[in-house]
Amino acid sequence: MPSLLLLTTFLLLLVVKQVPGAPVTSYDVSMETSFMQTGYGGEGPVSCALCMESMKTTLGYCKDNGGRSVYNIDDVVALCGHIGEEEMRMEDLKSGCNQTVANARSRARVINKKVQCKIIYDAMAHMYSPFDPCNQIRNVVNEPFQVCNSPKVDCNRSLDALYMPSSWGAGPPDLRWPAGRPPHTCPKYVSLAMQACSGMKSQNFYHRSNLEGYCESNPLWVNEPYIVAGCKVVVAKMRSVDSRMDLCSSLHAGPITDTALYCNMSLGIPATGVVQNAEYDKHFERVRQYYINWGLPIPPEYLEGDDTEPAVAAAPETSTNETLGNVTNAAEMVQISDVVDQ
């Protein structure tokens, strides 16, 4: 009798060992070397462009596999990891990389993209649990930021250039960054005009100027049309305040001590907020729509004004080795074992 009890216990232990508490699958996962076994996924930084494009490859996979993806996540991740990769490898070859370097860069990108793709898939699985992400993927393709701006996905546009080919550009028109800084505030423009006139008078006391062309010729504003437009509005108002003499002579004879009061009372321009002009009003509508599309709040400087001056800095030269290192480490991921297939 004790021997029978011992045999029964042994058989029960075997059964428990075979069923570790997870649902039984149709294949033996212990016999498969999988990207899933690396432990990546969860949440972290992801290229926004890669995230948006991954919605399309996932939709294609769902169509080709009967609307099921949860048992073949490796395949979904592999499709995503190779988005645009052949084009990027050819770009490396055209830029002067030899075959070995181009292949090494490609492998580094694919591995890092797979890490990001797993994060994206995990976010979808979490959002649509207990259903397969395929059930919702058609809707997600049309509104990718349901996933790409979800709590588990740190959508980072600075990674786009590392993981997407140049043909992708800035993405769909309604998601492209509307370049151009907001205008300064009125007091800032008045102060800058006073400094410009003071500089002229210090060189030649008898010099006369209404600051014609001053706004357009400022070297810091060459590529900032909305700062220039705000400047032209303020300078034009300043000229009209005292028409008895030129602007610089007027400012020299009666320096402005309170620029905020001068803007409010003399120029009729609010001392706070951006200097309004027709060009910027159109630009702001594009900025507003951009942030709505990305699901982000509009930065306050677009309404309050930005009184910092654009910086002029030379672009640093980057060697091939540095670029390869940046590609490998961009997502701040550790290396993955060579058992991972491309």
CORBEL-V662498 format. One record per helix or strand. SS is the DSSP state (h for helix, s for strand). FROM is the first residue (numbers start at 1). LEN is the number of residues. If there is no record, write none. Layout:
BEGIN
SS_FROM_LEN, SS_FROM_LEN
END
This chain:
BEGIN
h_2_17, h_29_3, h_35_4, s_44_4, h_48_17, h_73_9, h_85_10, h_99_30, h_133_3, h_137_6, h_145_4, s_153_4, h_157_7, h_166_3, h_173_3, h_186_18, h_214_4, h_219_3, h_225_17, h_247_7, h_259_9, h_278_17, h_301_4, h_320_10
END
